[in-house]
């Protein structure tokens, strides 16, 4: 096969990814705008996540009966796209609702699917839309994370509980990392923390407050660090 053919195939794949991603987001947006019931459910779920209400989140998930696992996975995807809502809230709730083992497996599947969606959205749309979604400071922090850890960045990020993995997933999609490597690093890195969170969700859900505080501190520290670096850069530009 010639080089031109390979280049054409690569462009076709990129265009197909873009069309599929745009269609999926458009479908979600239209459903949110046109269906009051869908919009109400999304707003309700986002509100519970934003409050960090683990018991309320468990009750919300279980209220869907046989559809509860699918709703849980949908919430994982929602929080990934609506970063920086912390995913461990859903993992706690799944542990509380389904127990350590089944809740852990469900959370691992949901987190992996959400990570893959974030990865392919970034790969389909490119840096500018991703930066608009997750913020310039967050994406720059992820860039430095990749510079520090290289090919291990995804795996290490999953092992550190207070690192926003959604931002890392988006950033990974902007690199040349293969999707298979991203998938393996995500599953292997996420499994330990996922089952620990599921255990805490079932046995000691009050610990979620500690993680929420830590998560808030990390977000605040990242914002402050970005502002300091930006101010330092502006001073250097003025003096140069």
N, C-alpha and C positions, 0 to 999 in steps of 0.2 A: 504494500500500500504506500502511495506517495506521501511526501510531507504535506502537500496541499490538501490531500484527502483527510489526513489526520487533523490538520488545523480546522478544516471544515467541520469534521465530526465534533471536535472540542467546542467550537462555537455553537453548534446545534444543541449539544448537551447543556451549555450555559444558558442558551435561550429557553430551552425546555424547562430548566430549573426556575428561571425567572418567571415564566408564564404560569407554572404550577403554583409557585409561592404567591404570586400576585393574585391568582384566582382564589386561593385558599383564604388569604387575608381579606379580599373583597367580599367573599361569601360570609365570612365572620362579621365584617363591618355592616353589610346589608342586613344580616339577621339581627344584629344589635340595634340598628336604626329602625327597621321596619316591624320587628316583633317585640311588642311590649312585654310579653311573657319571658322571652329570652333575655331581653335587656334587664328585666327585674331580677332574674336569677343570677346573671353575671354581676350586677351591682351588689346583690346580697352577699354573694360569695366573696367578692373583693372586699366588702366591708368587714366581714368576719375575719378574713386574713389580715386586714390592716389593723384590727383591734387585737390580734393575737389571742383570740378566744378559742382555746383548744376544745373545750367541752361543746361550745356552740358549733364548731367546725365538725366535730364528730357527729353531733345530732343532725347537722345539715346533710352530711354525706349519707348517713343511715336512713334519712327520710326518703331517699329514693329507692329503697327496697332492693330488689334484684339488680337495679341499675347502679347501686352504690359504688362498686369498684370502677365502673366506667366514669362516673362523676368524679371520683378521686383522681383518676388519671387526667381527666379534663382540667381539674384544678391545678395539677402540676404543670400542665402546658400553659394555662392562664398565667400562673405566677412567673413562669419563665419569660413570657413575652412582656408581662407587665413588671419587669424587674424595677426596683430591687425588693419586691416582696419575698420574704425568706421562705424557701422550700421546706425547711425543717418543721415548720408549723403543720404542714400536711402530713409529714412523716409521723410526728407525734400523734396527730389525730387518727391516722391509720392504725398505729399501735394500740390506741385506746379503743378503736372501733372493732378491729379484726384480730387483735393479739399480736404477739411479737413475730411469729413466723410468717403468717399470711399477710399481716400488715406490712412486714418488712419486704416481702416479695413484691407486694403491690406497689409499695413506694419505690423500690428499686426499678421496677418496670416503668412506672410513671416518670421518674427522674431521668431515666435513660432516654425515653421517648421525647421528653421535653428538651433534653440536651441536644438530641439529634435534630429536632425541628429548629432550634436556635442556630445550630451549626449550619444547616442547609439554607436557612433564611439569610444568614450573613453571606454565604457563598453565592446565593442567587442575586442579592441586591447590592452588595459591596459596602464599602466603609461608610460613606456619607449617611445612608439611611440607618445603619447600625449605630453610628455615633449619635444621631438624633434620638434613637430609641433608648439607649443605655447611658447617654451622656458622654461628653468628650473626656472628662476627668476619669470616668470609669474605664473607658476604652484605653486611655493612655496608661492607666495602672495595669491593665491586662497586658498591654504591649511590653511593659517592663517585666512583668511576671514571666512572659515567654522568653524575653531576653535573658533572664536569670536562669530559668530552668530548662529551656530548650524543649526537646522532645518529651521531657518528663513533666511539662507544665500542667497538662490536663490531669495526670495521675496525682501529682502533688496537691493541686488545688482541691481535688475531691477528698484528700485526706485531712485537709485543714478545715474544720467546721465553719469558721466565721468568714471564709473567703466566699465572695459571691460567685458561685459557679456558673450562673446564667451568663454573666458578663464574660467569663472565661470561654464558655461555649460559643458565644457570638464571635469573640476574638479568634478562636481556633478556626472558625469558618473562613476567616480572612487570610489564613496562612495556607501553605501548601500541604498541610497535614492530610493524610488519607483518612477517609471516613471510617474505614475498618480499624485503623489504629486509634482513632478518637473513640470509637465504640468500646473497644477493649479497655482502654485506659479509664473510660467513664465507669464501666461496670465494675472493674476490679477495684478502682479507687473509691467508688461510692458505697460498695457493699458493707464495709465495716461500720462506717458512721450511720448508715441507714438502719442497720439492725440495732445499734446502740440507741438511736433515737426512738425506734419502735419499742424497745424495752422500757425506756424512760417514759414514753407515752402511755404505756400500759401500767407501769408500776409507780412512776413519780412524775406526773405531768406538770407539777409545779416548777420543775427545773427549766421549763420553757422560758420563764421570765429571765433567768440568768443568760440564756442564749440570746434572747431579744436585746438585752442590754449590751451584750458583747457585739452583736450585729450592728446596733446603733452606734456604738463607739467606733467600730471599724469604718462605717459609712462616714461619720463625722470626721474622723482622722484623714480619710481619703480626700474629702472636700478641702480640709484645711491645708493638706500637703499640696494639693493641686493649686490652690490659691497662692501659697508661698512660692512654688516653683514658677508660676506665671508672673508674679511680682518680681522675682529675681531675674527672670528672662527679660522683662520690660526694662529693668535697671541696666542690664548689660547692653541692651540695644541702644539706650540713650547715651551710654558712656562710650560706645564703640564708634 
